[in-house]
Amino acid sequence: MTAPSAAATLQIDCEGRVVSWPDAARDMFRRTPATALGRPLAEFIEPRQRGACENVVSHLCRDATHGSVHTMELLAERADGSTFHVECSLWRCPNDAARFDVLVRDITDRVRVEQDLRQQLREFRQISAAQIQELKQSQARFMDIAETIDEVFWMADAGVTRMMYISPGYERVWGRSCASLYEDPRSFLDAVHPEDRERVRTVLLCQRDGLPFDHEYRVVRPDGTVLWIWDRGFPVRNPDGTIHRYIGVAQDISARKMSEAAVRRQETLDAIGHMTGGLAHDFNNVLGVVVGHLDLIGLAIADNELARESVGRAIDAALRGSRLARRLLALARREPVERRILALADAVLGLRPLLQHAAGPDIDLRVHVTGNPRVSVDPGDLDAALINLAVNAKAAIQLGGAVTITVSEFEIPMGAADHSLPAGVYASIEVADTGVGMTDDVLRRIGEPFFTTRPSREGTGLGVSMIHAFVRQSGGALRVESKPGIGSSFRILLPVTSAPITETDDGWGDGVLPRASVLSRTQR
């Protein structure tokens, strides 16, 4: 029996040096971060293949574009000198053009099975009576490996009209029985995604011409899950050149496809962030001109009380627009903002116009405040979390409804069964909606990155996972309750602090309009 393939995601710079070495990489290569960080990635590859690794890294540094993924198979070397086979997928880090993410998968089991299978086929015609027992032992080892690892191994006759062997991985990946494939070798096509089925049939025509094939397609499991498959087939020929049989391996590459899609999605989000920040900054500049001229007008009409009140209302409207620009700039900011001490209720009330806009005009947005505890958080991350919850609530409410945001203090008593937070008093923000609610199955997966119940073009599946990350980084916890047909409740719990509120710079340096105006120095 063999262990399932291991995987680790590390990072290298443009010189090919390791800059991130997670625990999974430490366990895989048996090297500590102290012996790996700053070293060329090629040093961890078997000497005869180091040149190939260095060439690929050099090529990527010069020519790789965002979104492109390069995959290669290499023989890696552990700290103790032992070697193992790996599959490396490299792509440029979406948030840092000077770095590359490297997904390393241990494929030793797969390579060993492929090598054993080819060796057995080469020796098949040379077996003597004395080798029969040894062959049985080899076959037993092959079966142990083939029936344990996740890849699907198959063997069929020359015309692929009879399935000679299919590994149990078929049932784990396709979700269909091996017996059904033995009965009809082409029945796997029933599970192929309708959009890919004709293309798969075309590729299978290669078998009639005795050609190897290598293609990717999607399958739909009985539970509706869609998986990406990488399927390869190789003809085995007799000495006279005729095809004796076909052997192949099919692998679930959904994780790799998800990584590639995440790179493209992140680039899109970055572009939207840049655009939003630019528009907010330009809008703020326009408001600065408006406020400046309104101040001058206010001085000119100092004796006209009615006119001064009208100008004052206009300046208040401009400052509200400035606060909206502040929120947009915070959401579009690429680098993390330092934590600040803020009054939670004040922050939520200040964000209310943007939350109403996110929820939409048909949603009754209510804000209840029963306390104003102080917390230490990144204001931009707090805003993003609340807006995400408002958008999710809007999607859950079908024909009008209400979203209630409650700010309060929440106590976890001594002895309470809560594995995430100790007993004590916490600041609480609860966002409750009257939407369709969630089933238990959806509720269990709600925090998974990229999981969403919305159509693919309407949601990224990153919202709740980003909220989880923000809450954990702030030392708090997220609690979710939901009932189908009743609605959902998301409660963010944050540690309370007694530190003084952080004074913010309202000058022009951070792109926010100054609060002071000429009218503030006159009787209004």
MOLINMO-V981549 format. One record per pair of residues at least 24 apart in sequence whose C-alpha atoms are under 6 Angstrom apart, sorted by the first residue. I is the first residue (numbers start at 1). J is the second residue. Records with the same first field share a line. If there is no record, write none. Layout:
BEGIN
I: J, J
END
This chain:
BEGIN
1: 144
4: 149
5: 106
6: 105, 106
7: 104, 105
8: 103, 104
9: 102, 103
10: 101, 102
11: 100, 101, 102
12: 99, 100
13: 98, 99
14: 61, 98
16: 40, 41
17: 41
29: 78
30: 78, 79
31: 79
44: 76, 77
45: 76, 77
46: 75, 76, 77
66: 92
67: 263, 264
84: 108
151: 250, 251
152: 249, 250
153: 248, 249
154: 247, 248
155: 246, 247
156: 245, 246
157: 245
158: 243, 244, 245, 246
174: 221
175: 221
191: 219, 220
192: 218, 219
193: 218, 219, 220
227: 254
228: 252, 253, 254
229: 253
273: 332
277: 329, 332
280: 325
284: 322
291: 315
295: 518
330: 380
331: 380
337: 378
339: 376, 377, 378
340: 376, 377, 502
341: 375, 376, 501, 502
342: 374, 375, 501
343: 372, 373, 374
344: 372, 373, 374
345: 372
355: 387
358: 391
359: 390, 391, 394
362: 400
363: 400, 401, 402
364: 402
365: 402, 403
366: 404
367: 404, 405, 406
368: 406
369: 406, 407
370: 408
371: 408
373: 427
374: 496, 497
375: 496, 497
385: 467
388: 463
393: 433
396: 435, 436
397: 435
401: 434
402: 433, 434
403: 432, 433
404: 431, 432
405: 430, 431
406: 430
426: 493, 494, 495, 496
427: 493, 494, 496
428: 492, 493
429: 491, 492
430: 490, 491
431: 489, 490
432: 488, 489
433: 487, 488
434: 486, 487
435: 487
436: 484, 485, 487
437: 482, 483, 484, 485, 486, 487, 488
438: 482, 483, 484
439: 484
END
